[in-house]
C-alpha cells in the first residue's frame, strides 16, 4: 500500500508506483514476470481528466508495457472487482501471475468536484439535483434500525471509537488518532444520526496485490495465502423481503469456499460510515438480526477478540481512497493471515473475509463483492 491520506503534491502515478513496486518486491517478482495487470480507479476521469487509459498510463511509469492492462471502474468496489477479474483470468488459464492495483486521488483544489464525483456513483435518475450523498443514505438506514430497536446511538458511537482505536495502530491509516465517545457525539452533525467522526473522509491512496496460480511463484519462508472464494453481485429491485445484496453475495462466497460465517477469524468490511460495520455483522452472518450491538459489546470484534472486524481501522479510519479500498482490505487480511500486522495482529487467524460494496441504486448498493482468504500453513 501507499499510506492513505492527503497528498497534494503526489500524482496518480506517484501513489500507484509505491503500491505496485512494494507488491512486486513482497512477492519476489519483477515486471517481466507478470502476465497481465488489472488496474482499478473510479474518479480519475472526473478529477484528473485521465479517461480510457488510466491503467496503461500509471503502469507504464513503472515499466509495465506490452502485456494486457485492463481498466476496471466499479464505484467503491473497483479494487475488489479488479481482483475478481484477475482470479477469473488465472482460473481460465490465460495468465499465471497477475498484478492487481487500485489508485485514487480525491484531494483536488476544488472539493466540490470530489463531492460531485462521489454523487455520480448513485443512479442519477434517483439522486441527481437533490444533493443526496452516501452519508444521507446510511443515515436513513440507521434511523430505521434505531426506530426498530435493533441498534442504539450508543452502538454507533462505540463502533466509531473502535474504528479510530484500530486506525491509530495502523501505519497505513489516514486517521491515526484515538477518540472518546464524547468526541464522537460532539463532532459536527453530518446526516442524523451520523456525526463527522463516524464518517470516512476524502482520501488519496493506492494498494496492490499479486495473484498467482499455485506453484507459479517461488515459495518463500513464510505462510502463504490462498483465495478460497471470490464472488460479486449487482443490486436488484426488492420488495424488502428478499436477502440484502451483501447477504446474497456472502452466501455465494461461503458456498464456493465450503465455509460458513462461523469459520471467519478476521474480517474487513465496507464501513464508509463506521456504524455500517454493525449492519455488516448481521448481513455476513456474524450475528442474528438485532444482535449487532450485543456482538460489539461482547468484545468479539475487537482486535484481541474471537473475530476481529476492521483491525485496519476500516474505511472510516484507515481511509476510503475509492478505487484502492477493496485491495487495501486484501492487503490487510494478507498481513493478518501471515502474522505480519504489527501492532494490530489478530489472534492466529486462518480464514479472512473481505466485504466491499459500491455505488447506489434506488434502495440498495449497486455492487457487492466478498472474498474469502485462507492461511495454508498451521500456526506454530
C-alpha positions in Angstrom: 0.0 0.0 0.0 0.8 3.6 -0.3 -0.4 5.0 3.0 -3.9 6.6 2.8 -4.2 10.3 3.5 -3.8 13.7 1.9 -1.0 14.0 -0.7 -1.4 17.3 -2.5 1.9 17.0 -4.3 1.6 13.4 -5.4 0.1 12.3 -8.7 -1.8 9.1 -9.5 1.5 7.8 -10.9 3.3 8.5 -7.7 0.7 6.8 -5.5 0.5 3.8 -7.8 4.3 3.4 -8.1 4.7 2.9 -4.3 2.0 0.3 -4.0 2.9 -1.7 -7.1 6.6 -1.8 -6.5 6.0 -2.8 -2.9 3.7 -5.6 -4.0 6.3 -6.9 -6.5 9.1 -6.8 -4.0 6.9 -8.6 -1.5 6.2 -11.4 -4.0 9.9 -11.6 -5.1 9.0 -10.8 -8.7 10.0 -8.3 -11.4 7.9 -6.6 -14.0 8.9 -9.2 -16.6 7.3 -12.0 -14.5 3.8 -10.6 -15.0 1.3 -11.9 -17.5 -1.4 -9.3 -17.0 -2.5 -6.3 -15.0 -5.9 -5.2 -13.8 -6.0 -1.6 -12.8 -8.8 -0.1 -10.7 -9.8 3.5 -10.4 -13.1 5.3 -10.0 -12.6 9.0 -10.4 -9.6 10.0 -12.4 -11.7 10.9 -15.4 -13.7 13.5 -13.4 -10.9 14.7 -11.1 -7.6 14.3 -13.1 -9.1 14.3 -16.6 -7.5 11.0 -17.4 -10.0 8.7 -19.1 -9.9 5.5 -21.0 -6.2 4.5 -20.4 -5.9 5.2 -16.7 -4.2 1.8 -16.1 -1.8 2.0 -19.0 -0.7 5.5 -18.1 0.2 4.7 -14.5 1.7 1.2 -15.3 4.0 2.5 -18.0 5.5 4.7 -15.3 6.9 1.6 -13.6 8.0 -0.2 -16.8 4.9 -2.3 -17.4 4.3 -2.5 -21.2 3.3 -5.0 -23.9 1.3 -7.2 -21.5 -2.5 -6.6 -21.3 -3.6 -3.9 -18.9 -7.3 -3.9 -18.2 -9.0 -0.9 -16.7 -11.7 -1.6 -14.0 -14.2 1.0 -12.8 -16.9 -0.2 -10.5 -17.5 2.6 -7.9 -16.2 1.8 -4.4 -15.8 -1.9 -5.3 -13.4 -1.2 -8.2 -10.5 -2.7 -6.4 -12.3 -5.9 -5.4 -13.8 -6.2 -8.9 -10.3 -6.0 -10.4 -9.2 -8.7 -8.1 -12.1 -11.0 -9.1 -11.2 -10.4 -12.8 -7.6 -11.4 -12.1 -8.7 -14.5 -10.3 -11.0 -15.5 -13.2 -8.2 -14.9 -15.7 -6.0 -17.3 -13.8 -8.8 -19.9 -13.4 -9.4 -19.7 -17.2 -5.7 -20.4 -17.9 -5.0 -17.1 -19.7 -2.5 -16.0 -17.0 -0.3 -17.4 -14.3 0.8 -14.2 -12.5 -1.3 -11.1 -12.4 -0.7 -7.7 -10.7 -3.9 -6.0 -9.4 -3.7 -2.4 -8.4 -6.1 0.3 -7.3 -5.3 4.0 -7.0 -7.4 7.1 -6.2 -6.6 10.8 -5.8 -9.6 12.6 -4.3 -7.9 15.7 -2.9 -8.1 18.4 -5.6 -8.2 22.2 -5.3 -12.0 22.4 -5.6 -13.5 19.9 -3.1 -17.0 20.4 -4.7 -15.7 18.5 -7.7 -14.9 15.5 -5.5 -18.3 15.6 -3.9 -19.9 15.7 -7.3 -17.8 12.8 -8.4 -19.0 10.8 -5.3 -22.6 11.7 -6.1 -22.2 10.3 -9.6 -21.8 6.8 -8.0 -25.6 6.8 -7.4 -28.2 6.3 -10.1 -28.6 9.9 -11.4 -32.3 9.3 -12.1 -32.7 8.8 -8.3 -30.3 11.3 -6.8 -29.5 14.0 -9.4 -30.2 17.5 -8.3 -31.2 16.7 -4.8 -27.6 16.6 -3.3 -28.1 13.1 -1.9 -24.8 11.8 -0.6 -24.0 8.3 0.8 -24.0 9.8 4.3 -27.7 10.5 3.9 -28.4 7.0 2.6 -26.6 5.5 5.6 -28.3 7.9 7.9 -31.7 6.9 6.7 -30.9 3.2 7.1 -29.6 3.7 10.6 -32.6 5.7 11.7 -34.8 2.8 10.7 -32.8 0.3 12.7 -32.7 2.6 15.7 -36.5 3.1 15.5 -37.0 -0.7 15.2 -34.9 -1.2 18.4 -32.1 -3.1 16.6 -29.4 -0.5 17.2 -28.9 2.4 19.6 -26.9 5.6 19.3 -24.5 4.2 21.9 -23.8 1.3 19.5 -23.0 3.8 16.7 -20.6 5.7 19.0 -18.9 2.6 20.3 -18.1 1.1 16.9 -16.7 4.5 15.8 -14.5 4.6 18.8 -13.3 1.1 18.0 -12.6 2.1 14.4 -10.4 5.0 15.4 -8.6 3.0 18.0 -7.7 0.4 15.4 -6.7 3.1 12.9 -4.3 4.6 15.4 -2.4 1.3 15.3 -2.1 1.1 11.5 0.8 2.9 9.9 -1.1 2.9 6.6 -4.2 4.6 8.0 -5.4 8.1 7.2 -6.8 8.9 10.6 -4.4 7.8 13.4 -6.0 9.3 16.5 -7.9 7.6 19.3 -11.2 9.4 20.0 -13.5 9.3 23.0 -17.3 8.6 22.9 -17.8 12.3 23.9 -15.7 13.5 20.9 -17.7 11.3 18.5 -21.1 12.5 19.8 -20.0 16.2 19.9 -18.4 16.2 16.4 -20.2 18.1 13.7 -23.6 16.5 12.6 -23.4 15.2 9.0 -26.6 13.2 8.4 -28.6 12.4 11.5 -27.7 10.2 13.4 -24.2 10.4 11.8 -21.5 12.8 13.1 -18.2 13.7 11.5 -16.1 11.2 13.5 -18.4 8.4 12.3 -17.7 9.0 8.6 -14.9 8.4 6.1 -13.4 11.4 4.5 -11.8 12.4 1.2 -8.7 10.4 0.7 -5.7 9.7 -1.6 -4.0 6.3 -1.7 -3.1 3.1 -3.6 -3.0 -0.6 -2.9 -1.8 -3.6 -5.0 -1.6 -7.3 -4.7 0.0 -10.1 -6.8 -2.2 -13.1 -7.6 -0.7 -16.2 -9.0 -1.6 -19.8 -9.9 -0.4 -22.2 -7.2 3.3 -23.0 -7.9 3.8 -20.2 -10.4 5.8 -18.1 -7.9 8.7 -19.4 -5.9 7.8 -20.3 -2.4 9.0 -18.1 0.5 9.8 -19.0 4.0 6.6 -17.6 5.3 2.9 -18.7 5.3 1.1 -18.5 2.0 -2.4 -17.2 1.5 -4.9 -18.8 -0.8 -8.1 -17.4 -2.2 -10.9 -19.7 -1.3 -13.8 -17.7 -2.8 -14.4 -14.7 -5.0 -18.0 -13.5 -5.5 -19.7 -10.4 -6.8 -23.3 -9.4 -7.2 -25.3 -6.5 -8.6 -28.1 -4.6 -6.8 -31.6 -5.7 -7.6 -35.1 -4.5 -7.2 -36.6 -5.9 -4.0 -39.9 -5.8 -2.1 -38.0 -5.8 1.2 -38.5 -9.4 1.9 -35.5 -10.8 -0.1 -32.0 -11.0 1.3 -29.9 -7.9 1.0 -27.2 -7.7 -1.7 -24.5 -8.3 0.8 -26.3 -11.4 2.2 -26.7 -12.7 -1.3 -23.0 -12.2 -2.2 -21.8 -13.6 1.2 -23.9 -16.7 0.8 -22.4 -17.4 -2.6 -18.9 -16.9 -1.2 -19.5 -19.2 1.7 -20.9 -21.9 -0.6 -17.9 -21.6 -3.0 -15.4 -22.0 -0.2 -17.4 -24.7 1.7 -17.3 -22.5 4.8 -19.7 -20.6 7.0 -19.7 -17.4 9.0 -18.5 -19.3 12.0 -15.3 -20.1 10.2 -14.3 -16.5 9.7 -11.5 -15.4 12.1 -10.9 -11.9 10.9 -12.8 -9.6 8.6 -12.5 -6.3 6.7 -15.9 -4.9 6.0 -17.2 -1.9 4.0 -17.9 0.8 6.6 -17.8 4.1 4.7 -19.6 5.2 7.8 -18.3 3.4 10.8 -21.8 2.3 12.0 -22.2 0.4 8.8 -19.9 -2.2 10.3 -22.8 -3.1 12.6 -25.1 -3.7 9.6 -22.4 -5.9 8.1 -22.3 -8.1 11.3 -25.9 -9.2 10.5 -25.6 -9.4 6.7 -22.4 -11.5 6.8 -24.0 -13.9 9.4 -21.8 -13.0 12.3 -24.9 -12.5 14.4 -28.6 -12.6 14.2 -31.0 -9.7 13.5 -30.9 -7.2 16.2 -27.8 -8.7 17.9 -25.1 -6.5 16.3 -24.9 -4.2 19.4 -24.6 -7.2 21.7 -21.8 -8.7 19.5 -19.9 -5.4 19.6 -20.4 -5.1 23.4 -19.1 -8.7 23.9 -15.6 -7.6 22.6 -15.6 -10.4 20.0 -14.9 -7.9 17.2 -12.1 -6.1 18.9 -8.5 -6.8 17.7 -8.0 -9.2 20.6 -11.4 -10.7 20.3 -12.5 -14.0 18.8 -13.4 -12.4 15.4 -11.8 -9.0 14.9 -13.6 -6.8 12.4 -11.7 -4.0 10.6 -8.4 -4.2 12.5 -7.1 -1.8 9.9 -9.5 0.9 11.1 -11.9 0.2 8.2 -12.8 2.7 5.6 -13.8 5.3 8.2 -10.4 5.4 9.9 -7.9 3.7 7.6 -9.4 5.7 4.8 -11.5 5.3 1.7 -9.5 6.0 -1.4 -12.3 4.7 -3.5 -10.6 2.7 -6.3 -8.0 1.3 -3.9 -10.3 0.3 -1.0 -11.1 -3.2 -2.0 -7.4 -4.0 -2.4 -6.4 -2.3 0.9 -8.8 -4.8 2.5 -7.0 -7.7 0.8 -3.6 -6.3 1.8 -4.7 -6.1 5.5 -6.1 -9.6 5.5 -2.9 -11.0 3.9 -0.8 -9.3 6.6 -3.2 -10.6 9.3 -3.1 -14.2 8.0 0.7 -14.2 7.7 1.1 -12.8 11.2 2.6 -9.6 9.9 0.1 -6.9 11.1 2.4 -5.5 13.7 0.6 -3.6 16.4 -2.8 -4.8 15.4 -2.4 -8.5 14.9 -5.4 -10.8 15.4 -5.0 -14.0 17.3 -3.8 -16.7 15.0 -6.4 -16.3 12.2 -6.9 -18.9 9.5 -9.8 -17.5 7.4 -10.2 -13.9 6.5 -13.2 -12.2 4.8 -13.2 -9.0 2.7 -16.6 -7.3 2.1 -16.6 -4.4 -0.4 -19.7 -2.6 -1.7 -20.0 0.2 -4.2 -22.4 2.7 -5.8 -26.1 3.1 -5.1 -29.2 2.1 -6.9 -32.6 3.0 -5.5 -32.9 1.1 -2.3 -29.6 -0.9 -2.5 -25.9 -0.8 -3.2 -25.1 -1.2 -6.9 -22.4 -3.8 -6.4 -21.2 -6.1 -3.7 -18.0 -8.2 -3.5 -17.0 -10.8 -1.0 -13.6 -12.7 -0.9 -12.5 -15.4 1.5 -8.8 -15.9 2.1 -7.1 -18.8 3.9 -3.7 -19.2 5.6 -2.5 -22.5 4.2 0.1 -23.4 7.0 -0.8 -24.1 10.6 0.2 -21.6 13.3 3.1 -22.8 15.4 
